[in-house]
Amino acid sequence: MLSLMPEQRKFPLVIRNALCAEDVRPEANGKHSLLGVFAGDLLVQELVGAVRMAFYIEATTKVTGIIEANVIVYFDKQPIIKGEAKLDFLNVEDPAVFAIPSFPVMLTKEGELRVDIECNGATRTVLKKMVRKADLEAMARAREKSLKALTPPAPRRRRPRNL
């Protein structure tokens, strides 16, 4: 039998991946497709209106059996969505997936987007992203300029020699 420390018994999940995307879709083969994965901070041109977001969390466990967990998404310390799950782990190596499909998130100011999992009276933060206003056009120009600087010049054509 697996011997666990008290803290491990309290929060038995091991988070393998936690991602924020524009959408998470279940596929016929039991897997998920992630569309528009957000890497780094969430940069928006305007802080007015809703942005569609979805979340994908993959976890294994330290113990077998039924585990109940809550997934809570916060923006600027305010809960915006909560999901409940009851998972039956038959093997500690088999992953469970928390897939939260796309929903609108109102962004009216800069702040922190955070995803927590509550389990057995303990809470773990599994994902944090900062939402920031950015001049996306200026960023695109700077990126284009840096890509041009990295692109080697075209090779010079040599004229054939007359023999």
C-alpha positions in Angstrom: 0.0 0.0 0.0 1.2 3.5 -0.8 2.2 5.5 2.3 1.3 9.1 2.2 2.2 12.2 4.2 -0.8 14.0 5.8 -0.5 16.9 3.3 -0.7 14.4 0.4 -3.8 12.8 1.8 -5.4 16.2 2.1 -4.7 17.2 -1.5 -4.3 14.0 -3.4 -4.1 15.4 -7.0 -0.9 15.9 -9.0 -1.5 18.6 -11.6 0.3 17.6 -14.9 -1.0 20.4 -17.2 -3.1 23.5 -16.8 -3.8 25.6 -19.9 -6.0 28.5 -20.9 -7.2 28.6 -24.5 -9.9 30.1 -26.7 -11.7 26.8 -26.8 -11.4 23.2 -25.6 -13.4 20.6 -27.6 -13.9 16.9 -26.8 -13.1 14.6 -29.8 -14.7 11.3 -30.7 -11.5 9.4 -29.7 -11.8 10.6 -26.1 -9.1 13.2 -26.4 -9.5 17.0 -26.5 -8.5 19.6 -29.0 -7.2 22.9 -27.7 -7.7 25.9 -30.0 -5.9 29.2 -29.5 -3.8 28.4 -26.5 -2.8 31.5 -24.6 1.0 31.6 -23.8 2.2 34.1 -21.3 0.1 37.1 -20.3 -3.3 37.8 -21.9 -2.8 40.9 -24.0 -5.9 42.7 -25.1 -6.2 45.8 -27.2 -9.2 47.2 -25.4 -10.5 46.4 -21.9 -14.1 46.5 -22.8 -16.3 43.5 -23.4 -16.0 39.8 -23.2 -13.2 37.5 -24.3 -14.0 33.8 -24.8 -11.8 31.5 -22.6 -11.7 27.8 -21.9 -9.5 25.8 -19.5 -7.9 22.3 -19.7 -6.4 20.7 -16.6 -4.9 17.3 -16.5 -4.2 15.6 -13.2 -3.2 12.2 -11.7 -3.6 11.2 -8.1 -1.6 9.8 -5.3 -4.3 7.5 -4.1 -7.0 5.3 -5.8 -10.7 5.7 -5.2 -13.3 8.5 -5.5 -12.1 12.0 -5.3 -14.4 15.0 -5.3 -12.9 18.4 -6.5 -14.1 21.9 -7.3 -12.5 24.0 -10.1 -12.9 27.7 -9.6 -11.9 30.4 -12.1 -11.3 33.9 -10.7 -10.7 37.2 -12.3 -9.3 40.0 -10.1 -10.0 37.8 -7.0 -13.7 37.5 -7.9 -15.0 34.0 -8.8 -16.5 33.9 -12.3 -17.2 30.2 -12.8 -17.2 27.0 -10.6 -17.3 23.4 -11.7 -17.7 20.3 -9.5 -16.2 16.9 -10.4 -16.4 13.4 -8.9 -13.5 11.3 -10.1 -13.0 7.5 -9.6 -9.3 6.8 -9.9 -8.7 3.1 -10.4 -5.0 3.6 -11.1 -2.7 6.4 -9.8 -1.0 6.7 -13.2 -4.3 7.3 -15.2 -4.9 11.0 -15.8 -8.2 12.8 -15.2 -9.1 15.8 -17.3 -11.0 18.9 -16.2 -12.1 20.5 -19.5 -14.0 23.7 -19.0 -15.5 24.7 -22.4 -15.4 28.2 -23.8 -17.4 30.9 -21.9 -17.3 34.7 -22.0 -15.1 36.5 -19.5 -15.8 40.2 -19.0 -12.6 42.2 -19.1 -13.1 45.8 -18.1 -9.7 46.3 -16.3 -6.3 44.7 -16.0 -6.0 42.0 -13.4 -5.1 38.4 -12.6 -6.9 35.4 -14.0 -6.5 32.4 -11.7 -7.7 28.8 -11.6 -7.9 27.0 -8.3 -8.8 23.4 -7.4 -10.3 22.6 -4.1 -10.1 19.0 -2.9 -10.4 17.5 0.6 -10.5 20.9 2.3 -7.2 22.1 0.6 -6.9 24.5 -2.3 -4.2 24.7 -5.0 -3.7 27.4 -7.6 -3.0 25.6 -10.8 -2.9 28.5 -13.3 -2.2 32.2 -13.2 -2.3 34.7 -16.1 -2.1 38.5 -16.0 -4.6 40.4 -18.2 -2.9 43.5 -19.6 -3.9 46.2 -22.1 -1.3 46.3 -24.9 -0.8 48.2 -28.1 -1.1 45.1 -30.4 -0.4 47.1 -33.5 2.9 48.4 -32.1 3.8 44.8 -30.9 3.1 43.4 -34.4 5.3 46.1 -36.0 8.1 45.3 -33.5 7.8 41.6 -34.1 7.9 42.1 -37.9 11.0 44.3 -37.5 12.8 41.7 -35.3 11.9 38.9 -37.8 13.4 41.0 -40.6 16.6 41.5 -38.6 16.8 37.7 -38.2 16.2 36.9 -41.8 19.5 36.4 -43.7 19.9 38.4 -46.9 19.1 36.7 -50.2 22.2 35.1 -51.8 23.9 37.2 -54.5 23.7 35.8 -57.9 26.9 35.4 -59.7 27.3 36.1 -63.3 28.6 33.2 -65.4 32.2 33.6 -66.4 33.0 33.8 -70.1 35.4 31.2 -71.1 
